[in-house]
Amino acid sequence: MTAASADSAQESEFPADAVEVGRITDAWGVKGWIRVQPFAKDPQALFSSKRWYLRPPEQRPGPAPRPAGPLPQMLRIAQAREQGDDIVAAVHDIGDRTAAEALRGARIFVPRSSFPSAGAGEFYWVDLIGLRVLNRDGVTLGTVRGLIDNGAQSVLLVGAAEGEADRLIPFVDAYIDRVDLQARCIHVDWGLDF
């Protein structure tokens, strides 16, 4: 293996810290651009990485889509910009609409290490999922299974112990005392009876 092919193989290896950040919805224009639906209101993770890693669309019930050929493992992004609620991107080695259409439905992942740094008191949702939630009495309320955006605020979906109902805790200063990423826990002002 030559040094160039070793570098190329390393570039296309799926990163261990990969996070799904969007999906390709269609081609955009006739020159090979793609349209992407980002999974975040602020899609900076897509803009911060020039390599997007792909996985096939999730299988859904019903007839399987006709395969459009092998899906590349990685796209090298030449340019990306916001277009309404979506992102459009030019990809190296994708030069026409037909090639771009073949990527429709692909899930996009970028390495977590390429995300821009969060500001003080800001957190990426992906970093909160899996954290233990403790109240002021030191009682474990459960583990963060996901987050919900209700338009006004983010809400932690806390998976409780078996036999208990899940909890929804607003991710706002009134209820969140502190987030300790190193200790993998969130300290909250939340009673057992809430």
C-alpha positions as CSV (number, residue, x, y, z in Angstrom):
1,M,0.0,0.0,0.0
2,T,1.4,3.4,-0.9
3,A,1.5,6.3,1.5
4,A,-1.3,8.1,-0.5
5,S,-3.6,5.1,-0.5
6,A,-3.0,4.6,3.3
7,D,-4.0,8.3,3.9
8,S,-7.1,7.9,1.7
9,A,-8.1,4.7,3.6
10,Q,-7.6,6.5,6.9
11,E,-9.7,9.5,5.8
12,S,-12.7,7.2,4.8
13,E,-12.7,5.1,8.0
14,F,-15.9,5.7,9.9
15,P,-14.9,7.8,13.0
16,A,-15.4,6.2,16.4
17,D,-16.9,9.5,17.7
18,A,-19.3,9.9,14.7
19,V,-22.6,11.7,15.4
20,E,-25.6,11.7,13.0
21,V,-26.3,15.3,12.1
22,G,-28.5,15.2,9.0
23,R,-29.7,13.4,5.9
24,I,-29.5,14.0,2.2
25,T,-33.0,14.7,0.9
26,D,-32.4,15.4,-2.8
27,A,-30.2,16.8,-5.5
28,W,-30.1,20.6,-5.7
29,G,-29.6,22.1,-9.2
30,V,-27.9,20.4,-12.1
31,K,-24.2,20.6,-11.1
32,G,-24.1,17.8,-8.5
33,W,-25.1,19.8,-5.4
34,I,-27.0,18.0,-2.7
35,R,-29.8,19.2,-0.4
36,V,-29.4,18.3,3.3
37,Q,-31.9,18.3,6.2
38,P,-29.9,19.2,9.3
39,F,-31.0,17.7,12.6
40,A,-30.1,20.8,14.6
41,K,-31.5,24.4,14.5
42,D,-27.9,25.6,14.3
43,P,-26.1,23.3,11.9
44,Q,-22.6,24.4,12.7
45,A,-21.4,20.8,13.0
46,L,-22.1,20.3,9.2
47,F,-20.2,23.5,8.4
48,S,-17.2,22.8,10.6
49,S,-16.4,19.5,8.9
50,K,-15.2,19.1,5.3
51,R,-15.7,15.3,5.5
52,W,-19.2,13.9,5.9
53,Y,-19.5,10.2,6.5
54,L,-22.5,8.4,5.1
55,R,-24.6,5.4,6.1
56,P,-27.6,4.1,4.2
57,P,-31.1,5.3,5.0
58,E,-32.8,3.5,7.9
59,Q,-35.0,0.6,6.7
60,R,-38.7,1.5,7.1
61,P,-41.7,-0.8,6.7
62,G,-43.0,-1.1,3.2
63,P,-41.4,-1.8,-0.1
64,A,-37.6,-1.4,-0.1
65,P,-36.3,1.5,-2.2
66,R,-34.5,0.5,-5.3
67,P,-30.8,0.6,-4.7
68,A,-29.1,3.4,-6.6
69,G,-25.7,1.8,-6.5
70,P,-23.0,1.6,-3.8
71,L,-23.1,4.5,-1.3
72,P,-19.7,6.2,-0.8
73,Q,-18.4,6.0,2.7
74,M,-17.3,9.6,2.8
75,L,-18.0,12.9,1.0
76,R,-15.4,15.6,0.7
77,I,-17.3,18.9,0.9
78,A,-16.2,21.7,-1.4
79,Q,-18.8,24.2,-0.2
80,A,-21.9,24.3,2.0
81,R,-24.4,27.0,2.9
82,E,-27.8,27.5,4.3
83,Q,-30.7,27.5,1.9
84,G,-34.0,28.2,3.8
85,D,-34.4,25.5,6.5
86,D,-32.0,23.2,4.7
87,I,-28.3,23.2,3.7
88,V,-27.0,22.8,0.2
89,A,-23.5,21.5,-0.5
90,A,-21.2,21.0,-3.4
91,V,-19.3,17.7,-3.1
92,H,-15.9,16.9,-4.7
93,D,-16.3,14.2,-7.3
94,I,-20.1,14.6,-7.6
95,G,-20.5,16.5,-10.9
96,D,-24.1,16.1,-12.0
97,R,-27.6,15.8,-10.8
98,T,-27.9,12.1,-11.4
99,A,-24.9,11.3,-9.1
100,A,-26.4,13.7,-6.5
101,E,-29.8,12.0,-6.7
102,A,-28.2,8.6,-6.0
103,L,-27.3,9.9,-2.5
104,R,-30.9,10.6,-1.6
105,G,-31.8,9.3,1.9
106,A,-28.2,8.8,3.1
107,R,-27.6,9.6,6.7
108,I,-24.8,12.1,7.4
109,F,-22.3,11.7,10.3
110,V,-19.4,13.9,11.3
111,P,-16.8,13.3,14.1
112,R,-17.8,14.8,17.4
113,S,-14.3,16.1,17.6
114,S,-14.9,18.4,14.7
115,F,-17.9,20.2,16.4
116,P,-17.2,23.8,17.2
117,S,-16.6,24.4,20.9
118,A,-19.7,25.0,22.9
119,G,-19.8,28.3,24.9
120,A,-19.9,28.6,28.6
121,G,-23.1,27.0,29.9
122,E,-23.9,25.5,26.5
123,F,-24.1,21.8,25.7
124,Y,-24.6,19.6,22.7
125,W,-27.5,17.3,23.1
126,V,-25.4,14.3,22.1
127,D,-23.2,15.1,25.2
128,L,-26.2,15.0,27.6
129,I,-27.6,11.7,26.4
130,G,-26.7,8.9,28.8
131,L,-25.9,11.2,31.8
132,R,-27.3,10.3,35.2
133,V,-29.7,12.8,36.7
134,L,-29.5,13.5,40.4
135,N,-31.8,15.7,42.5
136,R,-30.7,17.9,45.4
137,D,-31.3,15.0,47.9
138,G,-28.8,12.9,46.0
139,V,-31.5,10.6,44.6
140,T,-30.9,9.3,41.1
141,L,-34.0,10.1,38.9
142,G,-32.8,8.2,35.9
143,T,-30.7,8.6,32.8
144,V,-31.1,11.1,30.0
145,R,-32.6,9.1,27.0
146,G,-33.1,12.1,24.8
147,L,-34.1,15.7,24.5
148,I,-37.2,17.4,23.2
149,D,-37.4,20.9,21.8
150,N,-40.8,22.4,22.5
151,G,-40.0,25.7,20.8
152,A,-39.6,27.6,24.1
153,Q,-36.9,25.4,25.7
154,S,-35.3,22.0,25.6
155,V,-36.6,19.3,27.8
156,L,-34.7,16.3,29.2
157,L,-36.4,13.0,28.7
158,V,-35.2,11.1,31.7
159,G,-35.6,7.3,31.7
160,A,-36.6,6.2,35.1
161,A,-36.2,2.8,36.8
162,E,-38.3,-0.1,35.7
163,G,-41.9,0.4,36.8
164,E,-41.6,4.1,37.1
165,A,-42.8,6.7,34.6
166,D,-40.2,8.6,32.6
167,R,-39.7,12.2,33.6
168,L,-39.7,15.4,31.5
169,I,-37.4,18.0,33.1
170,P,-37.1,21.5,31.5
171,F,-33.5,22.2,30.7
172,V,-33.5,25.7,32.1
173,D,-31.6,27.4,34.9
174,A,-34.7,27.2,37.3
175,Y,-34.3,23.4,37.4
176,I,-30.8,22.6,36.3
177,D,-28.3,23.2,39.1
178,R,-25.2,22.1,37.1
179,V,-24.0,19.7,34.4
180,D,-20.9,17.8,35.2
181,L,-19.7,16.1,31.9
182,Q,-16.7,14.6,33.5
183,A,-18.7,12.9,36.3
184,R,-21.4,12.1,33.6
185,C,-24.3,13.6,35.7
186,I,-26.7,16.4,35.8
187,H,-27.8,17.9,39.2
188,V,-31.3,19.2,39.2
189,D,-33.9,20.8,41.5
190,W,-36.6,18.2,40.9
191,G,-38.6,16.3,43.4
192,L,-39.6,12.6,43.3
193,D,-43.2,13.6,43.2
194,F,-42.9,15.8,40.1
